[in-house]
Amino acid sequence: MQRKLTILMLALLPIASAWADGVKIGNDSSDLPPELVQNLAQTSKSMGVKEPMNISTRSEGDARYAVVSGTSGTTCRIKLSNGNPPTILGLSCR
């Protein structure tokens, strides 16, 4: 059992290290908390957005969105709550 746990931890180490390094953000005009910005960037990266990333916010009616784009053609639009700090309510990447 101990050996299996050790092997699993060693297998996950590169993934955890990549997550901890953060994502390169070229421009952040969102005024969102830094932890949320990194979360949005990591989520967008996993959906195909390439670094460096540009992060901004938009409002449409009562809805608030973060828009994350990068050097690829993929852009993620992430619906945010109106709370402080905001939380992610939905995600659409194209």
C-alpha positions in Angstrom: 0.0 0.0 0.0 2.8 2.4 0.9 4.6 1.7 -2.3 1.5 2.4 -4.4 1.0 5.7 -2.6 4.6 6.7 -3.2 4.3 5.8 -6.9 1.1 7.8 -7.2 2.7 10.9 -5.5 5.7 10.7 -7.8 3.4 10.5 -10.9 1.4 13.5 -9.8 4.4 15.7 -8.9 5.0 17.2 -12.4 1.3 18.1 -12.7 1.4 19.8 -9.3 4.6 21.6 -10.1 3.1 22.9 -13.4 0.0 24.2 -11.6 2.1 25.9 -8.9 4.3 27.7 -11.4 1.3 29.8 -12.6 0.5 30.9 -16.1 2.2 33.7 -18.0 -0.2 36.6 -18.3 0.6 39.3 -20.8 -2.1 41.8 -19.8 -4.6 41.8 -17.0 -7.1 44.6 -17.0 -9.8 42.6 -15.1 -9.4 44.1 -11.6 -10.1 40.6 -10.2 -8.2 39.1 -7.2 -4.8 37.6 -8.2 -5.8 34.1 -7.0 -8.9 34.2 -9.2 -6.9 35.5 -12.2 -4.5 32.5 -11.9 -7.5 30.2 -11.6 -9.1 31.6 -14.7 -5.8 31.4 -16.6 -5.2 27.8 -15.5 -8.7 26.8 -16.5 -8.4 28.6 -19.9 -5.0 27.0 -20.5 -6.6 23.5 -20.0 -9.2 24.5 -22.6 -6.6 25.4 -25.2 -5.7 29.1 -24.7 -2.0 29.6 -25.2 0.3 31.8 -23.1 0.9 34.7 -22.7 -2.8 35.4 -21.9 -4.8 38.5 -21.9 -7.6 38.8 -19.2 -10.4 41.4 -19.2 -13.9 41.7 -17.8 -17.1 42.7 -19.5 -20.7 43.3 -18.4 -23.7 42.4 -20.4 -27.0 43.4 -18.7 -26.8 41.9 -15.2 -24.1 39.3 -16.2 -20.4 39.8 -15.6 -17.8 37.9 -17.7 -14.1 37.4 -17.7 -12.6 37.0 -21.2 -9.3 35.1 -21.5 -7.4 35.0 -24.8 -3.9 34.2 -25.8 -1.7 33.4 -28.8 -4.0 30.6 -30.0 -7.3 31.3 -31.7 -9.1 30.0 -28.6 -10.9 32.5 -26.3 -12.7 31.6 -23.1 -15.6 33.6 -21.8 -16.2 32.9 -18.1 -19.4 33.9 -16.4 -18.8 35.4 -12.9 -21.0 35.9 -9.9 -21.6 39.4 -8.6 -20.1 38.4 -5.2 -17.0 39.8 -3.6 -14.8 37.9 -4.5 -16.6 36.6 -7.5 -16.9 32.9 -8.3 -17.1 31.1 -11.6 -20.6 30.3 -12.7 -20.0 29.1 -16.3 -17.4 28.6 -19.0 -17.5 28.8 -22.8 -14.4 28.4 -24.9 -14.2 28.7 -28.7 
